[in-house]
Amino acid sequence: MKTGETGLNLIKGYEGLRMSAHYAPSEQWTVGYGHTSTARHGMSVTEGDAERLLKDDIAPIEQLIADTVRAPLNQNENDALVSLVYNIGEENWRRSSVLRKLNEGDKLSAAQAFEMWTKARVNNELVMLDGLVRRRAAEKSLFLMPTDASLVVPTADVQPAPECELDYVSDAELKAMPVVDFEALRREDTNQLSPEETAARARALFAATQALSGDQTKMIISKAEEHADMGVTIGAILAGLLAFLLTGLGAVLLIGQELPGLAQALGLSYDRFAVLFEHLPMWLAAIGAAMCYFILYILVKRTTRHDLKRQRSREVARLRIAK
């Protein structure tokens, strides 16, 4: 596949046109649009010569891409790859993640890998260069652009996830974090408090401690502890409702046995009591099993709450020792 006008213009725009030979930081002479193979001191070219040299230079690159890329490419993808290889060289291209991802059939990852080639050595130090960042962005944009020019845009139905942000922390990770990060405290040894700040914090801590009967573990309630308390409350309510239902069933049976006249007045006929006694074992087993479940649920939540409080106490003790 030959390089199109879009690809040629992209290379021209970022290489720049030099009518006279220039000694580049790469310690070689450059002329035209980044031509080096025949450039020499004192050489000058016209714009037409520079374009001819550029096409001669990219011909081997076009063949290189045809030989190394096993995935089918459209014109825009080919042009973007030619610009990339023209800039990074054949050796880097053969070991690049762009080529590897292309041959794995993962074009999106290949496009993402363009962004790896944004650094160069300046004064023997590896630094990110503005020009390389912009060139990779342009090449990546061209690589992802459909040849029919129909844009694929995100809609309200498909939005980026919050995890795209590097500093994103999920709710589960936040709940699992310790209340006091002792490693962070050790890393911040240089950030010493002033005497006034230390005294103010000591007074606030003393007041809070006195107000809470000296139990600092009650000063902060985490989300996990709050959820455990809510679970205990819900489990107790449901277990109480089941106990009330069991009590009501016992009361109805007692009325039918000891006060048949009252049972008749309440509309509890013999036939209804027969049905009740017929299914009584099943109902008792179901209510008993449900009560056992909710009682066990309450015990588990209470144990969890106790473990969280104990962990809180250990953290406060460790903080005192560290202090």
LONUPA-770540 format. One line per field, with one value per residue (C-alpha): residue in one letter; z, y, x negated; residue number from 0; chain. Coordinates in pm, 1 decimal. Last residue first. Example, Ala and Ser with C-alpha at 12.3 -4.5 7.8 and 13.67 -1.06 7.14 Angstrom:
aa: (S, A)
pz: (714.0, 780.0)
py: (-106.0, -450.0)
px: (-1367.0, -1230.0)
i: (1, 0)
ch: (A, A)
//
This chain:
aa: (K, A, I, R, L, R, A, V, E, R, S, R, Q, R, K, L, D, H, R, T, T, R, K, V, L, I, Y, L, I, F, Y, C, M, A, A, G, I, A, A, L, W, M, P, L, H, E, F, L, V, A, F, R, D, Y, S, L, G, L, A, Q, A, L, G, P, L, E, Q, G, I, L, L, V, A, G, L, G, T, L, L, F, A, L, L, G, A, L, I, A, G, I, T, V, G, M, D, A, H, E, E, A, K, S, I, I, M, K, T, Q, D, G, S, L, A, Q, T, A, A, F, L, A, R, A, R, A, A, T, E, E, P, S, L, Q, N, T, D, E, R, R, L, A, E, F, D, V, V, P, M, A, K, L, E, A, D, S, V, Y, D, L, E, C, E, P, A, P, Q, V, D, A, T, P, V, V, L, S, A, D, T, P, M, L, F, L, S, K, E, A, A, R, R, R, V, L, G, D, L, M, V, L, E, N, N, V, R, A, K, T, W, M, E, F, A, Q, A, A, S, L, K, D, G, E, N, L, K, R, L, V, S, S, R, R, W, N, E, E, G, I, N, Y, V, L, S, V, L, A, D, N, E, N, Q, N, L, P, A, R, V, T, D, A, I, L, Q, E, I, P, A, I, D, D, K, L, L, R, E, A, D, G, E, T, V, S, M, G, H, R, A, T, S, T, H, G, Y, G, V, T, W, Q, E, S, P, A, Y, H, A, S, M, R, L, G, E, Y, G, K, I, L, N, L, G, T, E, G, T, K, M)
pz: (6861.5, 6717.6, 7045.9, 7058.2, 6694.2, 6763.1, 7049.5, 6828.2, 6559.9, 6812.3, 6944.6, 6594.1, 6519.9, 6835.7, 6725.6, 6381.7, 6536.2, 6765.5, 6470.7, 6277.8, 6577.8, 6613.0, 6244.5, 6272.3, 6582.9, 6415.4, 6108.6, 6337.1, 6500.4, 6153.7, 6034.8, 6353.1, 6327.3, 5964.5, 6054.4, 6342.5, 6126.0, 5853.5, 6098.5, 6285.2, 5959.6, 5831.1, 6161.0, 6177.2, 5828.5, 5941.4, 6269.5, 6083.6, 5832.8, 6116.4, 6301.7, 5993.5, 5972.5, 6340.5, 6289.6, 6380.8, 6308.6, 6617.5, 6785.8, 6716.0, 6881.3, 7181.1, 7226.5, 7180.9, 7470.0, 7586.5, 7264.0, 6999.5, 7216.7, 7276.0, 6903.6, 6824.8, 7097.6, 6969.0, 6617.7, 6757.9, 6953.1, 6639.8, 6443.8, 6719.6, 6718.7, 6340.2, 6373.0, 6640.8, 6419.1, 6139.5, 6368.4, 6520.4, 6173.9, 6059.4, 6368.5, 6350.3, 5979.5, 6044.4, 6306.1, 6062.5, 5790.5, 6028.5, 6123.4, 5756.2, 5684.6, 5958.1, 6296.6, 6442.0, 6801.2, 6951.9, 6954.3, 7157.5, 7473.4, 7749.9, 7869.5, 7531.7, 7637.5, 7808.2, 7495.2, 7275.0, 7502.5, 7521.8, 7143.0, 7087.2, 7342.6, 7189.8, 6839.4, 6951.1, 7130.6, 6826.5, 6595.7, 6823.2, 6854.4, 6471.5, 6319.4, 6152.6, 5786.6, 5763.6, 5913.1, 5630.9, 5508.7, 5857.1, 5865.5, 5522.1, 5644.7, 5952.7, 5744.0, 6014.3, 5951.1, 5756.4, 5397.3, 5329.8, 5307.2, 5056.9, 4850.2, 4829.7, 4738.1, 4443.4, 4430.6, 4115.1, 4105.3, 3751.6, 3615.6, 3369.4, 3668.5, 3662.3, 3357.6, 3024.8, 2895.6, 2666.9, 2660.2, 2660.8, 2339.9, 2249.1, 1891.2, 1591.4, 1306.3, 947.1, 741.5, 507.6, 588.2, 957.0, 1182.8, 1445.9, 1276.7, 1192.6, 1557.1, 1668.3, 1422.1, 1539.0, 1906.6, 1835.9, 1665.1, 1952.7, 2216.4, 2002.7, 1965.1, 2337.7, 2432.9, 2720.6, 2869.2, 2881.1, 2985.4, 2788.9, 2710.4, 2558.0, 2503.2, 2356.0, 2485.8, 2321.6, 2177.6, 2435.9, 2307.5, 1989.3, 2218.3, 2256.9, 1882.8, 1908.2, 2205.4, 1990.6, 1698.1, 1890.3, 1616.4, 1779.7, 1481.6, 1552.4, 1922.4, 1843.3, 1585.1, 1820.3, 2112.5, 1932.1, 1868.1, 1487.4, 1491.4, 1710.0, 1459.9, 1157.1, 1273.5, 1524.9, 1302.1, 962.2, 1146.8, 1305.2, 984.0, 792.2, 1067.5, 1044.0, 664.6, 689.0, 942.5, 728.0, 412.3, 566.4, 716.9, 724.4, 1007.7, 936.6, 971.5, 921.9, 545.2, 431.4, 699.2, 579.5, 216.1, 303.8, 504.4, 206.3, -7.0, 270.5, 189.2, -187.2, -125.5, 103.7, -149.4, -414.5, -173.6, -90.0, -457.6, -527.4, -238.7, -376.1, -232.8, -76.2, 21.4, 194.0, 430.6, 333.4, 298.3, 104.1, 369.1, 595.0, 465.8, 743.8, 511.2, 308.7, 450.3, 745.9, 828.4, 1110.0, 1477.8, 1617.3, 1734.9, 1363.4, 1133.3, 878.7, 498.8, 321.2, 208.4, 541.6, 542.5, 866.3, 1002.0, 1178.6, 896.4, 621.4, 789.2, 833.5, 476.2, 342.1, 548.0, 430.2, 68.5, 71.9, 141.6, -98.8, 0.0)
py: (950.0, 606.4, 446.1, 653.7, 571.8, 201.4, 219.8, 399.5, 134.3, -149.0, 5.3, 39.3, -324.9, -421.0, -206.5, -369.6, -717.1, -634.7, -509.3, -828.0, -1039.4, -840.5, -890.4, -1266.0, -1289.4, -1096.5, -1325.8, -1631.1, -1490.1, -1416.0, -1771.4, -1934.0, -1726.5, -1833.8, -2199.4, -2175.4, -2005.9, -2269.9, -2563.7, -2431.1, -2380.0, -2729.8, -2894.8, -2701.3, -2792.8, -3041.3, -2860.5, -2540.2, -2726.2, -2892.1, -2560.9, -2409.6, -2694.0, -2658.1, -2293.7, -1989.6, -1710.7, -1507.0, -1609.1, -1973.2, -1931.8, -1761.6, -2062.0, -2304.6, -2145.7, -2388.8, -2566.5, -2311.1, -2024.9, -2204.3, -2272.2, -1904.1, -1796.8, -2032.6, -1889.3, -1536.5, -1620.4, -1766.3, -1453.1, -1230.5, -1437.3, -1396.8, -1022.6, -1007.6, -1199.8, -950.3, -651.8, -803.2, -877.0, -521.8, -372.3, -601.3, -526.7, -151.1, -180.6, -377.8, -116.6, 161.6, -33.5, -80.1, 287.0, 387.2, 527.4, 771.8, 892.4, 570.0, 402.6, 697.8, 563.4, 810.2, 864.8, 1005.5, 1369.2, 1334.6, 1191.3, 1461.0, 1733.2, 1571.0, 1531.8, 1894.7, 2016.5, 1799.9, 1922.7, 2285.4, 2222.0, 2051.9, 2329.0, 2598.4, 2409.5, 2384.3, 2048.1, 1855.9, 1759.8, 1591.3, 1268.7, 1244.5, 899.7, 755.5, 901.0, 756.4, 414.9, 455.5, 501.8, 561.0, 462.2, 161.8, 127.8, -153.1, 80.6, 302.8, 0.7, -120.3, 231.0, 237.5, 463.8, 665.5, 832.7, 711.0, 827.8, 573.0, 390.4, 648.0, 466.4, 647.0, 685.3, 464.3, 533.2, 912.0, 876.0, 838.0, 930.9, 715.0, 953.5, 858.7, 975.9, 671.6, 593.7, 559.5, 770.1, 558.1, 561.6, 931.3, 1016.1, 796.9, 968.9, 1314.5, 1220.7, 1067.2, 1390.4, 1606.7, 1399.9, 1391.3, 1770.1, 1828.1, 1607.7, 1361.1, 1326.4, 1060.9, 1227.6, 1207.0, 1578.4, 1522.4, 1160.2, 1116.0, 1041.1, 1027.7, 674.0, 511.1, 709.3, 498.6, 202.6, 321.8, 275.8, -79.5, -143.1, -37.6, -247.0, -574.6, -838.2, -997.4, -881.0, -524.4, -560.4, -674.4, -401.1, -123.5, -282.7, -206.7, -453.2, -436.3, -63.3, 19.7, -148.1, 12.0, 373.2, 586.2, 879.5, 720.3, 421.8, 644.5, 832.7, 504.4, 365.5, 663.0, 628.4, 254.7, 311.7, 587.5, 375.5, 64.5, -214.5, -593.2, -762.3, -951.3, -648.7, -724.1, -756.4, -496.8, -256.4, -302.4, -251.6, 80.0, 171.5, 91.0, 336.3, 600.5, 734.6, 759.5, 946.2, 1187.7, 1237.3, 1332.2, 1572.9, 1739.8, 1770.0, 1945.0, 2185.8, 2264.7, 2120.4, 2234.9, 2040.4, 2235.2, 1953.6, 1624.1, 1454.2, 1125.5, 896.2, 1171.8, 1298.7, 1458.9, 1647.5, 1831.8, 1799.0, 1627.3, 1573.1, 1334.4, 1369.2, 1281.8, 1644.9, 1736.5, 1897.4, 2083.5, 2066.6, 2352.1, 2370.7, 2235.3, 2149.8, 2042.8, 1688.8, 1735.9, 1895.8, 1700.1, 1367.8, 1460.1, 1591.7, 1262.7, 1063.0, 1269.8, 1256.8, 878.1, 633.9, 340.9, 0.0)
px: (-338.0, -406.1, -301.3, 16.1, 90.7, 38.5, 289.2, 540.0, 492.4, 533.7, 855.6, 995.3, 915.0, 1105.3, 1397.2, 1397.3, 1380.6, 1675.7, 1882.3, 1806.5, 1905.4, 2227.7, 2300.6, 2242.8, 2460.7, 2741.9, 2728.9, 2738.7, 3053.8, 3193.5, 3131.0, 3261.7, 3580.3, 3629.3, 3576.5, 3823.6, 4085.9, 4048.6, 4045.5, 4349.5, 4538.1, 4454.6, 4546.7, 4879.6, 5003.3, 5271.8, 5333.6, 5425.9, 5644.8, 5831.4, 5856.0, 6015.8, 6265.7, 6354.4, 6450.3, 6245.3, 6494.7, 6408.8, 6735.5, 6654.1, 6314.8, 6475.7, 6703.7, 6413.7, 6221.8, 5951.2, 5848.9, 5938.4, 5814.9, 5482.6, 5437.3, 5494.9, 5251.2, 4980.3, 5012.8, 4992.9, 4677.7, 4516.3, 4603.5, 4461.1, 4140.5, 4120.0, 4166.3, 3896.1, 3650.7, 3719.8, 3662.2, 3344.4, 3198.8, 3268.7, 3100.8, 2796.3, 2753.3, 2774.1, 2498.4, 2278.5, 2339.7, 2230.3, 1919.7, 1825.4, 1891.2, 1648.1, 1744.3, 1491.5, 1462.7, 1589.2, 1246.3, 1121.4, 1284.8, 1188.9, 1539.8, 1650.5, 1657.9, 1318.8, 1159.8, 1310.9, 1176.4, 830.7, 813.0, 909.0, 651.7, 377.0, 463.7, 437.4, 105.7, -47.6, 73.2, -78.4, -409.1, -431.3, -364.4, -645.5, -621.0, -962.4, -830.7, -580.1, -687.7, -631.9, -281.6, -208.0, -317.7, -98.7, 215.0, 477.8, 839.5, 722.0, 847.9, 1094.3, 1394.2, 1209.9, 1108.4, 1470.6, 1589.5, 1346.9, 1040.7, 971.5, 626.7, 549.9, 887.1, 1024.6, 1177.9, 1459.4, 1602.4, 1632.6, 1990.0, 2194.6, 2570.3, 2527.7, 2331.6, 1964.8, 1868.4, 1780.5, 1708.7, 1784.3, 1483.7, 1510.6, 1147.4, 1225.0, 995.5, 819.0, 475.6, 512.4, 578.4, 287.7, 56.9, 169.1, 127.6, -213.1, -321.4, -196.6, -377.0, -691.7, -693.8, -640.0, -932.9, -940.7, -1289.4, -1562.8, -1890.2, -2216.3, -2204.6, -1859.8, -1761.1, -1414.3, -1066.9, -723.6, -720.9, -491.6, -191.1, -170.6, -92.7, 266.9, 320.2, 184.7, 412.7, 709.6, 583.4, 580.3, 539.0, 234.1, 27.8, 134.5, 50.9, -303.6, -360.4, -246.6, -431.6, -755.9, -1039.6, -1032.7, -954.5, -1253.7, -1485.9, -1317.3, -1335.4, -1142.4, -1037.5, -984.0, -832.8, -566.3, -487.0, -454.9, -231.3, 6.0, 24.3, 103.9, 381.3, 530.9, 523.2, 680.5, 474.8, 520.8, 325.8, 2.2, -224.8, -595.5, -644.9, -388.7, -514.4, -872.9, -768.6, -603.5, -913.6, -1137.1, -929.8, -930.7, -1278.0, -1221.7, -895.2, -1078.8, -1359.2, -1101.6, -932.7, -1264.7, -1356.7, -1024.1, -1082.3, -1425.9, -1743.6, -2072.0, -2386.2, -2665.6, -2758.4, -2603.5, -2264.6, -2262.0, -2106.0, -1968.8, -1632.8, -1422.9, -1189.0, -1455.9, -1805.9, -1969.4, -2337.0, -2414.0, -2504.9, -2156.8, -2148.7, -2106.0, -2366.2, -2153.7, -2171.9, -1996.7, -1631.3, -1510.5, -1139.7, -973.0, -964.5, -629.2, -430.8, -602.2, -525.8, -159.5, -139.8, -275.3, -26.5, 267.4, 147.6, 152.9, -129.1, -134.4, 0.0)
i: (322, 321, 320, 319, 318, 317, 316, 315, 314, 313, 312, 311, 310, 309, 308, 307, 306, 305, 304, 303, 302, 301, 300, 299, 298, 297, 296, 295, 294, 293, 292, 291, 290, 289, 288, 287, 286, 285, 284, 283, 282, 281, 280, 279, 278, 277, 276, 275, 274, 273, 272, 271, 270, 269, 268, 267, 266, 265, 264, 263, 262, 261, 260, 259, 258, 257, 256, 255, 254, 253, 252, 251, 250, 249, 248, 247, 246, 245, 244, 243, 242, 241, 240, 239, 238, 237, 236, 235, 234, 233, 232, 231, 230, 229, 228, 227, 226, 225, 224, 223, 222, 221, 220, 219, 218, 217, 216, 215, 214, 213, 212, 211, 210, 209, 208, 207, 206, 205, 204, 203, 202, 201, 200, 199, 198, 197, 196, 195, 194, 193, 192, 191, 190, 189, 188, 187, 186, 185, 184, 183, 182, 181, 180, 179, 178, 177, 176, 175, 174, 173, 172, 171, 170, 169, 168, 167, 166, 165, 164, 163, 162, 161, 160, 159, 158, 157, 156, 155, 154, 153, 152, 151, 150, 149, 148, 147, 146, 145, 144, 143, 142, 141, 140, 139, 138, 137, 136, 135, 134, 133, 132, 131, 130, 129, 128, 127, 126, 125, 124, 123, 122, 121, 120, 119, 118, 117, 116, 115, 114, 113, 112, 111, 110, 109, 108, 107, 106, 105, 104, 103, 102, 101, 100, 99, 98, 97, 96, 95, 94, 93, 92, 91, 90, 89, 88, 87, 86, 85, 84, 83, 82, 81, 80, 79, 78, 77, 76, 75, 74, 73, 72, 71, 70, 69, 68, 67, 66, 65, 64, 63, 62, 61, 60, 59, 58, 57, 56, 55, 54, 53, 52, 51, 50, 49, 48, 47, 46, 45, 44, 43, 42, 41, 40, 39, 38, 37, 36, 35, 34, 33, 32, 31, 30, 29, 28, 27, 26, 25, 24, 23, 22, 21, 20, 19, 18, 17, 16, 15, 14, 13, 12, 11, 10, 9, 8, 7, 6, 5, 4, 3, 2, 1, 0)
ch: (A, A, A, A, A, A, A, A, A, A, A, A, A, A, A, A, A, A, A, A, A, A, A, A, A, A, A, A, A, A, A, A, A, A, A, A, A, A, A, A, A, A, A, A, A, A, A, A, A, A, A, A, A, A, A, A, A, A, A, A, A, A, A, A, A, A, A, A, A, A, A, A, A, A, A, A, A, A, A, A, A, A, A, A, A, A, A, A, A, A, A, A, A, A, A, A, A, A, A, A, A, A, A, A, A, A, A, A, A, A, A, A, A, A, A, A, A, A, A, A, A, A, A, A, A, A, A, A, A, A, A, A, A, A, A, A, A, A, A, A, A, A, A, A, A, A, A, A, A, A, A, A, A, A, A, A, A, A, A, A, A, A, A, A, A, A, A, A, A, A, A, A, A, A, A, A, A, A, A, A, A, A, A, A, A, A, A, A, A, A, A, A, A, A, A, A, A, A, A, A, A, A, A, A, A, A, A, A, A, A, A, A, A, A, A, A, A, A, A, A, A, A, A, A, A, A, A, A, A, A, A, A, A, A, A, A, A, A, A, A, A, A, A, A, A, A, A, A, A, A, A, A, A, A, A, A, A, A, A, A, A, A, A, A, A, A, A, A, A, A, A, A, A, A, A, A, A, A, A, A, A, A, A, A, A, A, A, A, A, A, A, A, A, A, A, A, A, A, A, A, A, A, A, A, A, A, A, A, A, A, A, A, A, A, A, A, A, A, A, A, A, A, A)
//
